[in-house]
Amino acid sequence: MYFAALLARTEDGWEASDTELDDVETLADLADLARESATDDEPVLACIEQEGEWFGVVRVEGEDDPRVFVSDAAAAMRSSYGEILLSDELLGREPENPDALDQLVDLDGTEDGEPESKDSPDADAGGAESSEGAPIGPLGDASVLADLGMEDKALLSLAPEDALSEIADALGCTDVLEAVR
């Protein structure tokens, strides 16, 4: 079971709305949806959870790039909603559809098809990965909520089944989030 909500900060506090993600296919789509809920350039948090498995928070402010935190990338990769949050950039991999120039020459100047040396920084990403290529465990910007009342260590220690409630408590918006749950 999934739950998704938008938390938008206003001059009067936080406003929450549950949201449908059926038409959201990419992180950019989710960021646009969040921007529609924004007041001026105040932050909007898109919060997604799959009960007991994983949770994710996307912070959008103005036209800045979204900041993403996912509690367990490998678990999220197995979910259609989780895949929205796990961009190629966040996963540290090459985009599936690079532009024409990148198809001809890699950023390091080597032509396609040349094997990377084992000494290259990309040869071994380190850390455990799932069969889907996503790291097992947290991924993204753990300080995404630090200036709003939840330090990165606290965010990293949250259990998925309690995460959104704990986040709402730290932000001082438990009542508004629970009203849409």
Rosetta silent file (secondary structure, phi, psi, omega in degrees, C-alpha in Angstrom):
SEQUENCE: MYFAALLARTEDGWEASDTELDDVETLADLADLARESATDDEPVLACIEQEGEWFGVVRVEGEDDPRVFVSDAAAAMRSSYGEILLSDELLGREPENPDALDQLVDLDGTEDGEPESKDSPDADAGGAESSEGAPIGPLGDASVLADLGMEDKALLSLAPEDALSEIADALGCTDVLEAVR
SCORE:     score description
SCORE:     0.000 S_00000001
   1 L     0.000  134.688 -178.817    0.000    0.000    0.000 S_00000001
   2 E  -108.966  151.874  171.050    1.295    3.423   -0.964 S_00000001
   3 E  -136.707  132.834  177.353    0.717    6.840    0.488 S_00000001
   4 E  -134.717  135.702  179.453    1.779   10.067   -1.200 S_00000001
   5 E  -144.365  154.399  172.170    1.273   13.604    0.052 S_00000001
   6 E  -109.010  130.768  174.150    2.471   17.101   -0.672 S_00000001
   7 E  -113.224  113.447 -178.508    3.444   19.318    2.245 S_00000001
   8 E  -110.924  126.604  178.199    3.616   22.977    1.219 S_00000001
   9 E   -83.054  134.173  177.899    4.967   25.599    3.594 S_00000001
  10 E  -125.992  177.901  177.897    2.992   28.823    3.658 S_00000001
  11 L   -67.872  -18.422  179.133    3.196   31.960    5.783 S_00000001
  12 L   -97.329    4.804 -177.610    0.547   30.367    8.032 S_00000001
  13 E   122.555 -149.775 -178.239    2.376   27.067    8.476 S_00000001
  14 E  -102.417  143.763  172.047    2.179   23.844    6.496 S_00000001
  15 E  -119.684  139.422 -179.412   -0.641   22.693    4.225 S_00000001
  16 E  -119.491  147.771  172.829   -0.978   19.048    3.234 S_00000001
  17 E  -146.857  136.849  174.144   -2.743   17.373    0.356 S_00000001
  18 E   -75.259  155.787 -174.335   -2.793   13.765   -0.671 S_00000001
  19 L  -138.746  146.348  174.772   -1.774   13.349   -4.255 S_00000001
  20 L   -91.667  133.969 -179.783   -2.282   10.908   -7.070 S_00000001
  21 L  -107.475   12.513 -177.343    0.886    9.823   -8.825 S_00000001
  22 L   -59.963  -35.176 -178.264   -0.828    8.009  -11.706 S_00000001
  23 L   -94.877    1.939 -179.364    0.160   10.712  -14.223 S_00000001
  24 L   -93.430  120.616 -178.493    3.644   11.216  -12.782 S_00000001
  25 L  -113.587  -22.467 -175.595    6.310    9.369  -14.766 S_00000001
  26 L  -135.867  167.808  175.114    9.526   11.215  -13.919 S_00000001
  27 H   -61.636  -36.874  178.184   11.136   13.208  -11.145 S_00000001
  28 H   -62.776  -39.659  176.919   10.581   16.334  -13.281 S_00000001
  29 H   -62.792  -42.669  179.691    6.837   15.563  -13.398 S_00000001
  30 H   -65.087  -41.049  178.080    6.782   15.191   -9.612 S_00000001
  31 H   -62.989  -41.280  177.513    8.692   18.463   -9.182 S_00000001
  32 H   -62.924  -41.932  177.489    6.190   20.250  -11.452 S_00000001
  33 H   -60.753  -42.400  178.781    3.299   18.819   -9.424 S_00000001
  34 H   -65.424  -41.608 -179.606    4.944   20.066   -6.227 S_00000001
  35 H   -61.596  -30.807  178.008    5.556   23.530   -7.710 S_00000001
  36 H   -64.445  -24.476 -179.859    1.818   23.822   -8.422 S_00000001
  37 L   -91.512   -7.102 -172.689    1.236   23.592   -4.643 S_00000001
  38 L   -74.848  148.740  169.861    3.901   26.146   -3.748 S_00000001
  39 L  -107.771  117.132 -174.559    3.328   29.566   -2.262 S_00000001
  40 L    54.115 -130.552  178.796    5.940   31.915   -3.711 S_00000001
  41 L  -108.323   25.658  178.271    9.279   30.098   -3.462 S_00000001
  42 L   -67.735  152.968 -179.111    8.487   28.338   -0.193 S_00000001
  43 L   -69.259  146.750  171.595    9.509   24.669    0.011 S_00000001
  44 E  -125.269  133.947  178.075    7.174   21.871   -0.959 S_00000001
  45 E  -110.675  124.647  170.456    7.854   18.313    0.149 S_00000001
  46 E   -96.400  118.755 -176.806    6.567   15.371   -1.829 S_00000001
  47 E  -114.068  128.742 -179.366    6.442   12.457    0.592 S_00000001
  48 E  -131.053  137.855  175.148    5.962    8.888   -0.596 S_00000001
  49 E  -141.603  145.700  167.510    5.924    5.700    1.435 S_00000001
  50 E  -113.659  119.055 -172.317    5.322    2.050    0.850 S_00000001
  51 L   -45.018  121.688  173.222    4.265    0.602    4.187 S_00000001
  52 L    71.711   -2.604 -176.590    7.148   -1.032    5.963 S_00000001
  53 L  -107.504  -55.251 -176.001    9.427   -1.072    2.891 S_00000001
  54 E  -163.104  164.194  171.943   10.766    2.396    2.076 S_00000001
  55 E  -142.314  158.580  178.061    9.988    6.095    2.055 S_00000001
  56 E  -141.278  148.745  176.564   11.133    9.030   -0.012 S_00000001
  57 E  -130.080  129.269  175.329   11.136   12.796    0.339 S_00000001
  58 E  -118.372  124.820  179.392   11.524   15.210   -2.552 S_00000001
  59 E  -106.173  127.201  179.437   12.077   18.868   -1.716 S_00000001
  60 E  -123.674  129.154  175.769   11.221   21.467   -4.326 S_00000001
  61 L  -134.451  117.164  179.529   11.886   25.188   -3.907 S_00000001
  62 L    55.844 -136.399 -179.086   11.182   27.566   -6.756 S_00000001
  63 L   -96.784    6.785  177.505   12.890   26.528   -9.946 S_00000001
  64 L   -62.689  155.386  175.159   15.824   24.848   -8.171 S_00000001
  65 L   -61.551  143.724  178.147   16.504   21.203   -8.947 S_00000001
  66 L   -65.670  146.122  174.779   14.599   18.872   -6.647 S_00000001
  67 E  -105.095  132.284 -171.083   16.491   17.400   -3.699 S_00000001
  68 E  -124.319  139.080  168.912   15.760   13.726   -3.120 S_00000001
  69 E  -133.256  131.953  176.881   16.194   11.301   -0.239 S_00000001
  70 E  -126.617  130.498 -175.147   15.141    7.638   -0.423 S_00000001
  71 L   -68.672  -33.637  179.232   15.406    5.397    2.653 S_00000001
  72 L  -148.589   99.515 -175.131   16.189    2.206    0.704 S_00000001
  73 H   -62.079  -38.319 -179.104   17.010    2.594   -2.972 S_00000001
  74 H   -64.841  -42.440  178.250   16.925   -1.139   -3.708 S_00000001
  75 H   -67.466  -41.098 -179.940   13.424   -1.497   -2.235 S_00000001
  76 H   -65.912  -32.510 -179.007   12.238    1.662   -4.004 S_00000001
  77 H   -64.615  -23.689  179.501   13.624    0.400   -7.336 S_00000001
  78 L   -83.523    1.677 -176.679   11.148   -2.488   -7.165 S_00000001
  79 L  -119.107  140.183  179.395    8.259   -0.003   -7.043 S_00000001
  80 H   -63.693  -34.803  178.404    6.878    2.085   -9.883 S_00000001
  81 H   -73.468  -35.806  177.700    6.627    5.087   -7.557 S_00000001
  82 H   -65.095  -37.414  179.315   10.131    4.547   -6.254 S_00000001
  83 H   -61.779  -26.868  177.141   11.524    4.486   -9.764 S_00000001
  84 H   -61.198  -40.373 -176.155   10.209    8.040  -10.207 S_00000001
  85 H   -78.913  -25.125 -172.618   12.583    9.229   -7.476 S_00000001
  86 L   -91.857   77.377  179.257   15.606    7.222   -8.577 S_00000001
  87 L   -70.512  160.914  176.506   16.963    9.307  -11.427 S_00000001
  88 H   -56.904  -41.200 -179.741   20.052    8.244  -13.336 S_00000001
  89 H   -61.597  -45.060  179.752   21.939   11.130  -11.728 S_00000001
  90 H   -63.681  -37.296 -179.838   20.968   10.034   -8.210 S_00000001
  91 H   -80.739   -7.749  178.625   21.981    6.452   -8.990 S_00000001
  92 L    71.284   34.977  179.128   25.268    7.622  -10.470 S_00000001
  93 L  -125.637  163.922  178.920   24.749    6.048  -13.863 S_00000001
  94 L   -67.582  140.946  176.968   24.695    7.275  -17.420 S_00000001
  95 L   -59.722  148.097  179.897   21.276    8.411  -18.672 S_00000001
  96 L   -68.163  -27.805 -178.519   19.444    5.861  -20.792 S_00000001
  97 L  -122.989   70.477  179.656   18.899    8.432  -23.567 S_00000001
  98 L   -66.434  157.504  179.605   22.042   10.553  -23.821 S_00000001
  99 L   -70.985  171.885 -172.406   22.008   13.313  -26.405 S_00000001
 100 H   -57.889  -40.045 -179.444   23.589   12.761  -29.812 S_00000001
 101 H   -63.393  -43.124  179.456   26.974   14.223  -28.828 S_00000001
 102 H   -66.202  -24.366  177.250   27.279   11.930  -25.839 S_00000001
 103 H   -71.518  -27.271 -179.018   26.495    8.972  -28.103 S_00000001
 104 H   -87.576  -42.418 -176.745   29.545    9.804  -30.202 S_00000001
 105 E  -137.998  131.713  175.541   32.066   10.732  -27.538 S_00000001
 106 L   -68.922  163.558 -179.665   32.021   10.116  -23.784 S_00000001
 107 L   -61.450  -26.108 -179.683   32.574   13.048  -21.445 S_00000001
 108 L   -88.245    3.522  176.041   36.129   11.869  -20.803 S_00000001
 109 L    92.427   -5.454  178.590   36.917   11.965  -24.525 S_00000001
 110 L   -82.692  150.542  178.951   36.995    8.231  -25.175 S_00000001
 111 E   -82.167  154.252  178.291   34.956    6.831  -27.996 S_00000001
 112 L   -55.885  143.957  176.791   32.096    4.446  -27.353 S_00000001
 113 L    98.653  -20.631  177.584   33.150    0.869  -27.104 S_00000001
 114 L   -73.542  128.415  179.457   36.497    1.463  -25.411 S_00000001
 115 L   -69.396  144.672  174.722   36.618   -0.509  -22.184 S_00000001
 116 L   -78.581  144.370  177.618   37.156    1.452  -19.008 S_00000001
 117 L   -72.967  157.563  179.121   40.251    0.542  -17.093 S_00000001
 118 L   -67.784  -15.424  179.436   39.826   -1.118  -13.736 S_00000001
 119 L   -86.483   -6.505 -177.056   41.521    1.936  -12.236 S_00000001
 120 L   -69.530  152.420 -177.807   38.798    4.306  -13.453 S_00000001
 121 L   -63.726  -25.811 -178.299   36.568    5.866  -10.782 S_00000001
 122 L   -87.972   -6.486 -174.908   33.468    4.296  -12.344 S_00000001
 123 L   -66.556  -34.695  178.726   34.882    0.781  -12.489 S_00000001
 124 L  -137.821  107.506 -176.612   33.847   -0.055   -8.921 S_00000001
 125 L   -73.545  -18.808 -178.788   31.101    2.002   -7.324 S_00000001
 126 L    75.245  161.348  179.124   31.627    0.306   -3.968 S_00000001
 127 L    76.260  160.440 -179.635   28.861   -0.656   -1.578 S_00000001
 128 L   -79.788  142.607  176.838   26.264   -3.369   -2.027 S_00000001
 129 E  -126.157  151.030  175.220   23.868   -3.190   -4.943 S_00000001
 130 L   -80.247  174.781  178.434   20.637   -4.968   -5.663 S_00000001
 131 L   -66.161  -19.187  178.463   20.081   -6.937   -8.842 S_00000001
 132 L   -85.262   -3.070  178.842   18.377   -3.811  -10.265 S_00000001
 133 L    88.184    8.939  177.685   21.595   -1.809   -9.847 S_00000001
 134 L  -100.052  142.671  178.847   20.360    0.354   -6.969 S_00000001
 135 E   -65.783  145.335  175.347   22.301    0.506   -3.712 S_00000001
 136 L   -80.820  122.935 -179.067   20.840   -1.294   -0.744 S_00000001
 137 L   110.147 -168.880 -174.278   20.014    1.314    1.875 S_00000001
 138 L   -67.056  151.413  179.447   19.610    5.095    1.885 S_00000001
 139 E  -149.521  140.644  175.332   20.389    7.222   -1.137 S_00000001
 140 E   111.205 -157.566 -173.600   20.273   10.926   -1.824 S_00000001
 141 L   -91.143   95.793 -178.490   20.453   14.100    0.228 S_00000001
 142 L   -68.524  -15.123  178.540   20.055   13.152    3.892 S_00000001
 143 L   -93.870   15.714 -175.859   20.195   16.840    4.853 S_00000001
 144 L   -58.575  -25.851 -177.993   17.093   17.605    2.770 S_00000001
 145 L  -114.279    4.952 -172.329   15.118   18.497    5.924 S_00000001
 146 H   -56.869  -43.599 -178.370   17.926   19.797    8.161 S_00000001
 147 H   -78.403   -5.734  179.527   16.899   23.464    8.015 S_00000001
 148 H  -102.549   -2.132  175.173   13.261   22.492    8.608 S_00000001
 149 L   121.576    1.300  178.412   13.860   20.689   11.906 S_00000001
 150 L  -128.859  109.481  179.310   15.112   17.177   11.102 S_00000001
 151 L   -66.998  157.979 -176.827   18.845   16.563   11.050 S_00000001
 152 H   -60.572  -38.212  178.799   20.319   14.061    8.609 S_00000001
 153 H   -62.573  -38.600  178.482   21.190   11.515   11.324 S_00000001
 154 H   -66.890  -41.716  179.013   17.564   11.524   12.481 S_00000001
 155 H   -63.422  -42.880 -179.749   16.298   11.081    8.912 S_00000001
 156 H   -65.621  -24.926 -176.402   18.698    8.195    8.311 S_00000001
 157 L   -92.180   -1.924 -177.099   17.538    6.419   11.474 S_00000001
 158 L   -70.035  138.454  172.091   13.793    6.464   10.701 S_00000001
 159 L   -80.385  137.151 -176.557   11.944    3.178   10.320 S_00000001
 160 L   -54.392  -34.621 -177.053    9.911    3.169    7.081 S_00000001
 161 L   -71.799  -19.391 -178.648    6.634    2.403    8.857 S_00000001
 162 L  -114.371   -2.369 -167.100    6.925    5.523   11.077 S_00000001
 163 H   -58.416  -52.694 -175.145    8.916    7.856    8.841 S_00000001
 164 H   -65.698  -34.831  176.204    6.307   10.271    7.522 S_00000001
 165 H   -65.576  -41.961  178.907    4.739   10.679   10.959 S_00000001
 166 H   -66.121  -39.964  177.979    8.167   11.380   12.484 S_00000001
 167 H   -63.702  -47.567  179.618    8.990   13.853    9.709 S_00000001
 168 H   -60.416  -38.667  178.270    5.662   15.644   10.164 S_00000001
 169 H   -62.706  -45.109  179.827    6.282   15.786   13.915 S_00000001
 170 H   -64.756  -33.106 -179.539    9.722   17.361   13.398 S_00000001
 171 H   -83.870  -12.275 -178.320    8.247   19.902   10.968 S_00000001
 172 L    78.724   31.291 -178.062    5.350   20.696   13.289 S_00000001
 173 L  -133.021   32.707 -179.135    2.660   19.582   10.852 S_00000001
 174 H   -57.381  -45.621 -177.231    1.459   16.254   12.221 S_00000001
 175 H   -61.668  -42.843 -177.756   -2.185   17.320   12.289 S_00000001
 176 H   -70.825  -34.545  177.386   -2.267   18.487    8.671 S_00000001
 177 H   -69.968  -45.111 -179.701   -0.549   15.351    7.390 S_00000001
 178 H   -64.156  -26.887  178.071   -2.784   13.029    9.397 S_00000001
 179 H   -66.092  -27.881  179.400   -5.846   14.871    8.061 S_00000001
 180 H   -99.369   -7.877 -179.347   -5.036   13.720    4.524 S_00000001
 181 L   -71.930    0.000    0.000   -3.846   10.235    5.478 S_00000001
